[in-house]
Each structure stands twice: as C-alpha cells, then as structure tokens.
Amino acid sequence: MHELNDPVDALIRTVSATVVMPMFRSLSAEQIEEKEPGDYVTAADRLSEQRLIEGLTAILPGSRVIGEEGVAADATLLQGIDDGLVWIVDPIDGTGNFAAGKGPFAIMVGLARDGVVEGGWILDPLTGRMLHAVLGGGAFVDGARVAARGTGAELPLAAIATRFLAPAVREDFVARMEGRMIDAPIPLCAGEQYPRLVLGINDVALFWRAFPWDHAPGSLFLAEAGGRLAHFDGSDYRVGDPRTGLLAAASPALWDAAAAILFG
C-alpha cells in the first residue's frame, strides 16, 4: 500500500490545484445546489470527483470508485462496497464551508479491500497538509509519522456534532456533558475533525451520519495513530455498515471515558 502513496498524493494535489482551489470563492449562484436542507453540492465537487475517478482507476486497474456525488445521483452504486478493491471518495468534504468561501474543507480518498480500509489520504487544500495512513503501517502528516496524544486537559474536549441528532437525544447528550466534558467547536468537516483528534486539539468527537466517504480515510488515520472510532455500542466501524452514530477519541481510554459519560 505504501507504493500507492506517491501517485495518489500527486493526483489529489493536482485535483486540488487545477479544480478545487481555482473554483474556491469563484462559484456563481448557479454552481451551488442544495441536495437537502443544509447539504450542498457545487460544480467543483462534481468536477473534482470526475477527475479523481479517472485518476484512481488508472493508478489501480480493476478497482472501482464510490464517490459521494455519484451515490447522490445513483444510490445503487453503494452496493458491493465491501467486495473487492474500492476507492471511496469525498471530492470536497465540508462543501458548506467551501460554498461559503471559508475553510476548513478537504479532499478525502480511502482504499478498501473487501470492506477493510487499507489506505487513506486527506488533503487540506488551503494549507497543503496531507494526512496519509496505511493499514498496519502507521499514520503520517506530510510524511512524518504521528501518534495521537490527546489534549491533556482536565476534562475531555469534545466536538459533539448534534446537527442531525433527534432533539431528545441532543438534549440528553448536552445534559450528560455538563461539568464532565468541555464543548469544543465543530469544524463541519470530517477531514478536519480527524486530525484534530490526533494532533492534540480535541479528545473526542461524535458523528451521527456515517457515510463511508466521510469516515473511510479518517477512521484508518485515527486507528493507525492509536485512537479509536466505533459505533455507540462499542462495535468497530466498517465501511459497509449502514448504521448511524459514531464516537471517535484520541485513545481507547478516552473512548471508554466518553462512552461512559454519553451512553452510560
């Protein structure tokens, strides 16, 4: 898997430089659509995904690509995501931020074999920071190996994404956190949230939506750095699992402590 890093890294950076960044803050109103309330897609998302599909299948003949925007147009593309070699692509994660002309946003690519994520890449186009992870081979930021370290705060800094939670569940979580966790800002971009867990900015994050393009690369990056991502019941995340609700933490111990607070 390490041998794929250079060509995939180069492809993602090329798409960022030739598609995503030239369209940043240059979109017309007609180039921004709302798939559902608060969920946006832009012309940049679609073109980025097209270029990534072309490049990734050329890098690894015999593979196929499942991208967020392709699935939005044809949900049957998700079938067989846990069968064979599958690239999982989010052409612009944090599209709402991108469409508003602000960061963070990211380009995210994961590679799964029979449902197990073996490689992951997350580029921050604004800074050029590249996250990379290889199953059993470590997690890297701009080529330097990293280990998750947590914030060291007395109370866990928790980025709890409540937007898609049912009101009663949201209120319950807020009440449980009182005096036991510190509410941290939400970046509205999974491609930024995962590095925050590894780089000592956040201790815990909660996601309700579990779409594979949002979590495939970040889940591997976090795990290889020593953190943990799992469903609320403690079962491991897997890209073919349709269940919602994920809890992420900078270490297994922080995961257990957060689960005891939120679900205990």
C-alpha angles and dihedrals in degrees: 000000000000089000090064094056100084098049094042092046090050093048094050092047091049092052089048093050098042103034117013104041096041088056095044109114088357101087120122120222089255090059093060121073134177111228089187132342108309094358112107138189125188137192086256092059092053096046092044090053092048092052092046092051091051093047100042096049088050091052092050113026113207093033125110134211130233110193131181095240094044090054091047087060096039118017092190088076087079091066112107095017087142094051122089129328111339130174111211113205137191102183092195118006111197093034091165089061092043093050090049090054096248140099158287106066132136147194110233131192129175130181118210130186114201090338097312115113108230101169137024138185129184121180125193100208093197095058102019091236111156123199116198133178136180124197105256090357105083142252123282139191112201089339097309117115114241138192124203111252109175122224098275089226119152090240121034115261102230127192100201112185103209100166096103097033121111109257094247092051091047092052091048093052092047091051093047092050094053108119092351103071136026114235108235126198117268114231093202087226124092088200087066098036095061095055090047088061093051100039098055099259099108132018100199139019132186125204127185100189113064104189110161095234090057096051114020098089096032094049091056093044091052095045094048089050090055100262130118137236120185143147118269091265091056097255116139122261117252126179095234095052110108096199121117127224125067132184119200129188140174091245139010089251092055089047091054092047093049093046090052090053098043102034106016 
